[in-house]
Amino acid sequence: MWHLYQFPLCPFSRKLRLVMSEKGIAYELWRENPWERRDEFLAMNPAGHTPVLHNAERGITLCDSRAICEYLEETQDKAPMINGTAANRAEIRRLVALFDENFYDDVTAPLLSERMKKRLVLRQAPDSRVLRQALRLAHEHLEYIDYLIDHRPWLAGATMSLADLAAAAQLSVADYLGGIDWNGHEQARGWYTVFKSRPSFRPLLAERMDVIQPPGHYADVNA
């Protein structure tokens, strides 16, 4: 059995959970707060980041969400998430990098720092300037999603791919933390609403992070 070490608002863990659910891979969730830097966790991943996927029976420990997703693509035939022509696979990987890196750095990471880590770990008030900047950059990223959906059924092309899962994972965390204003982004909102109704996504919407509660629309599949 796979054990997935993660915490509820880790967008990279969420991406991996979506992939594993879409592929029908069974796993057990293990809560891991990476800021605690437990020795046992660091022994599995010296970088100290979630997610980590571990299978004791097989003697396998996998780290880094993109490396893990590539491993699952190579070892599981069901529901391929990096598919199509070589050019299309390159486009999927480009968009995964865009959301894993740019969206995370611009939006998700500042929101996690200001609205989660400062509250739960540092016991500090959030910096309103950082939050305003994250909201502004989120608007720019949503505009790009609008553009993509105007030209394609899914973000990277004709079918759902890892690019969609990576984007939805980041957006779900930002939305949980109140960092997404959907007004004026009907294409992005429509695409994301489709995701919210998928069986693989419902467990994420039901999960809560300690004393931090999401806005009312967060789990509404029609909002």
N, C-alpha and C positions, 0 to 999 in steps of 0.2 A: 504493500500500500504506500502510495505517495503521501508524504507529509509536507504541507506548504506552510512555511514560516512567513508570517505577514502581520500587518496591523490594518485595521479597517479603512483608514484613509490613505494608504499607500497606493498611488495610482498605478505603479508598476505591478504590484501584487494583484490589483483589480484586473489589469490587462491579462495577466496570466490566468486568473480565475475564469475569465471569459473564454479564453482559448481552451482551457481544459474542459469547461462545461460544454462548449460547442462541439468538441471532439468526443465527448462522452467518457472522459478519463476520470476515474474515481480518485478522490483525495480527501485527506483530513486537514482541517485548518488548525494551525497552532499560532496563538497570539505571540507576537514578538515586538517589543518596543525597542527599536534599534538604538535610541538615545541612551538606553540603559547599558549597552555594550557588555552583555553577559559573556563570560568566558566561553561557555558552551556554544553560544551562537557564533562568536568570533572564530572558534575552531572550525566551524563549517564555512564561514565566509569572512576572511580577515578584513575585507573592506567594511564590514559591519552594516551592509545595506540589505533591505528586504527587496524582493522575495528570495527565499532559498527553498529549493525543492529537494527533498531527501527521501530516499528509498533504502531502508536498512537491509531488506532482504536481498536487493540487487547490489548493495554496496555503492550506490550512486548518490552524489551530492552535486546539485547544479545551482549556479549562482548567475545573477544578471538576467533580467527579464527577457532581453532580446536573445541572449544565448540560449535560454531555456526554451523560448518559443521556436527558435530554429531547430533545437534538438527534437521537440515534439513534432515539428513538421517533417523531420527526416525519419522518425520512428513510428508515426501514426498516420495511417492512410485516410482516416475519416475526416471529413470537413476540412480540406486543405485551405489554409489561410494566406499562403504566399503562392499564388497560382497564376495561370495564364502564360503568355509569351515571356521571353526574357525581358523585353522592354516593360511589360506590365509588372513583372516581379520587381524590377528595378524601381518602378514608380511606387509600388507598395512599400518597399524598404525606405525610399526617400521620405514618404509621408510618415512612416513610423518614426523615423529619426526626427522629423519636424515636430511631432507632438511629444515624443519622449524627451527631446532636448529643448527646443525653443518654447513650446507652450509651457512645459514644466518650469523652465527658468523664468519665463515672463510672468506666469500666472499662478500655477499650482504651488510652486515652492514658496513664493512670498505669502500666499494665503495660509499655507500650512505653518509657516514661521510665525505670522502675526496672530492668527486666529486659533491655532492649536498649540504649538510649542510654547508660546509666551504665556498662554493661559494654564496649560497643564504642567509644564516643566519649569519655566522661568518665573512664573507668577508676576508677569509684567503686563502693562496695558499695550494694546497694539498701536502701531504707528500709522496714523490716518493717511499720511503722505504715501507710504508704501502701498496701502490698500487702494488708494485712488489710482496709482500707477498701474497696479495689477488689473483693476477694472477697465482702465483705458486700453491696455494691451489685450485683454480678453476680447474686447469689442473688435479689435483689428483681426484677431484670429478667427472670430466668428464670421467676419466679412469674407475671409478666405474660404471658410467652409461653405458659406453661401455661394461663392463663385464656383467651387468644385461641384456642388449639388446642382447648380444651374446647367452644368455641362455633362454630368455623369449620373447614373443611377445611384452609385456608391462613390465613396471618396476617391478610390483609385481606379475605378472602371465599372464594368458591367455587373460584377458580383461583389458581395461582401467579402472583406479581406482583413488581414491583420491591421491595416491602416485604420479601418473603421473602429476596431476594437481598441487600438491605442488611443485614438481620439476620444472615444466614448469614456474610456477609463479616466483620462485626465479631466474631461468635462464634468464627470460625475462627482469627482472630489471638489473641483472648483464650485460647482453648483451647491454641493452640501455645505460649503463654507460661505455661501452667499456672495460668491464672486462673479456670477453670471447674470447679465441683464439680457434676456431674450428678445426684448422689444426691438423691432426692426430687422430681426433675423429669422424670418419665417422659413427659409430653406433649411437653415441649420436646426431650427426647432423641430421641423417636421422630420428630418433625418434622425434626430436624437430621440424623438418620441417613438419612432419605430423600434429603436434599441430598448427603450424602457419597457416595452411590452414583451420582449423576448424572454423565454424561460431562463436563459443563462444570466440575464441581468437582474431578475427580480430579487435574488438573495442579496445583491449589493444594495438595492434600494431599501431593503428591510433592516439592514445593519446600522447600528448607531455607535458613535464614538464617545464613550464615557458621558461627561456632562455637556458635551457640545451637541446641540440639536440643529438639524437642517431647517431651511425655510419650508413653509407649508406645501409648496408646489413640488418639492423635491421628489417624492415618491408617487406623485400623481401621474399615471401613464397617459393622461389626456392633456397634461399641461406642458 
